[in-house]
Amino acid sequence: RKAPDRLPKLIQAHREALARARAGLPKNTRVILVGKSMGARVSCHVSLEEAVAAVVCLGYPLRGINGKLRDEVLAAMKTPVFFAQGTRDPLCPLPEMGRVMKRMKARSELFVVEAGNHSLEITAARKKSRGLTQEAADRTALTAVSHFLVSQACPS
């Protein structure tokens, strides 16, 4: 695997994709950015430059592979943001995410996937002990995203 493009290039590519998407939408359509891992981080950066209704982060990488804390963009955000994080995600220790969220200006909500990893996949032991399937766990997370968007980010 090769390394992903640098952040400025990723942000620019996402802004261009957003512009293309908006070109086909009615003028005042609310746009929600959804990203997984690096895509979540890039979506947060894009929200600093583009008007979007909300950002949904699935497995936000609060810590880089090198261990560096990546919270600057979160502190700068004003757009409502939803985080879905697994309890076994080494890139986002939940106590640390809680401290970051307390410092954020933007409305934010955290949904915790018990026994979930960075990809929100739950362990086989958790599935067996709770009689769960991955599909059921994913459905629960999607319901939480929906509630966030309806109640906080995109009220009618």
N, C-alpha and C positions, 0 to 999 in steps of 0.2 A: 504494500500500500504506500502510496506517496502522500506527502503532507498536503493538507488542503491549501487553497489559495490564502494569501494574507487577508487580514480583516478588511482593509480598505477596498480591496478588489471584490470581496464577498458582499460588502455593503452596497457598492455600486451596482453589482449584478442584481441584487435584490431590489434596489430602487428602480432599476430599468424594468424588471419583471413586474413590479407593482404598477409602474406607469402604463405598461402594455395592458395589464389587467383592467386598470381603471378606464382605459380608452374605450372599452366595450361596455361600460356600466353607466347607468343614469348618474347625473352630476352629483347628487348628494348621497350616494350609496355609502353606507358605513362599511368600512373595511376592517377585518380582523386578521392580524398576522398570527400564524401558528407555526412554530418551529420545534424541531427535535434536536437536542444537544447543541451543536454549533449553529444550527438553523435558529434555535431559540435565542442564542446570544446575538446573532446577526439581526434578528427581528427586533430585539430590544434597541440595538443601535439605529436601525432604520426608523423606529418610532420617535427618535430624537429629531429627525429631519423631515419626516412625513407625517401628515395628519392621519392617524388611524384610530379606530374606536377602542381597540384593545389588543393586547398581545397575550397569546397562550404559549407557555413554555413547557415542553414535555422533556423532562430530564435536563434541566438547565445545568451547564457545566460551571458551577461557581468556582471551582478550583481547576486550574489547568493541569495537564499531565505533569508539569514541573512543580506542581503544588502551589503556584502563585494564585492568590485571591483575585478574582475578576468581578469586582462589585461596583466599579466606577460607573458603568452604564446604568446599573440598577438605581444607584443613588441619584442620577441625573434625570431619570424618567419621570414623566408626568402622566403618561398613558396608563390606564388600568392594566394590571398584569396578573395572570393566573399561572401558578407553578404546580405541576404534577411531578412529584419526586418520590423515588423509592427509598425505603429505609436502608437498603444495602448499596446505595449509590456512592462510590468512593469519590466521585467528582463533586458531590454536593452534600457535605455533612449537614444533617438537618438542624442541629443546634446553631451552626454557623449561619445557615440560611435564615433562621429565626432572628438572629441579631441583625443581619443585613436588612431584612424586611422592616424591622422597627425603625431603621434610619431612612427608609425610602419615603419620598414625597408622594409617589403615586399610590393609588389604592392597589392593594395586592392581597392575594389569597393563596394559601398553600393547601394542596390536597396531597395527603401522604398515602402512598401505596405500600402497605405493610408487606415486608419481605420482598419488595420490588427492587430490581437492579437499575442501572442507568437507563435501560430500555423499558423500564416499568414491568419487566417480566417477573412474575412471582415464582418462588421456589416450589419444587415438587412437594416438599414437606408441608408447606403452607397450603397448597392445593388439597393435599390429602387430608390434613388435619381439619380444614374448614369445609371440605367438600366443594371446593371452588374449581372453576376452570379459568384459564387465562382470558377467555372471551367474557366471562362474567366480571372479572376484575377490570377489564378494559371498559366494559359497559358502565360500571360504577364510576370510573374516572371520567368518562364522557358525560355522564349525568351531572357530575360536579362542574365540569366545564360549562355545560349548558346553563346550569343555575347561576354560575358567576356571570355569564354574559347577559342573561336576562335581568338579574338583580342589580348588578353594579356597572357593567360596562355599556350595555345597550338597552337601557329601559325604554319602553315605548312612550 
